[in-house]
Amino acid sequence: MAEEIKWEKQEFIDCGDTLVISKSTILRSAAGYYIGRLCKTIKCANSNERPGCIEPYDRMTGYMSYDKCVIYLNSM
């Protein structure tokens, strides 16, 4: 189930950081599985944040079973 993250695009933020956004993928939270994207920040402006830390960016679906997520993702 562990899958390599495929990074799709970069956006430049006003503070000078670069936000890199992943392709849609299956994500899991404590509440269940969903389709969403991840992001990582390069050259963080906040000294408390590690450069390149990966975190959720957006949620594209509600929660569903892993099998339904696979079907949904393949139909996108």
Number of C-alpha atoms within 10 A of each C-alpha: 5 5 7 7 14 13 15 12 11 15 11 12 10 7 10 11 16 17 19 19 23 20 13 19 21 18 17 14 9 5 8 12 19 24 21 20 22 20 22 21 22 17 16 18 13 10 8 7 11 14 15 15 11 14 12 14 15 13 16 12 12 11 17 15 10 17 10 13 20 14 10 15 15 9 7 6
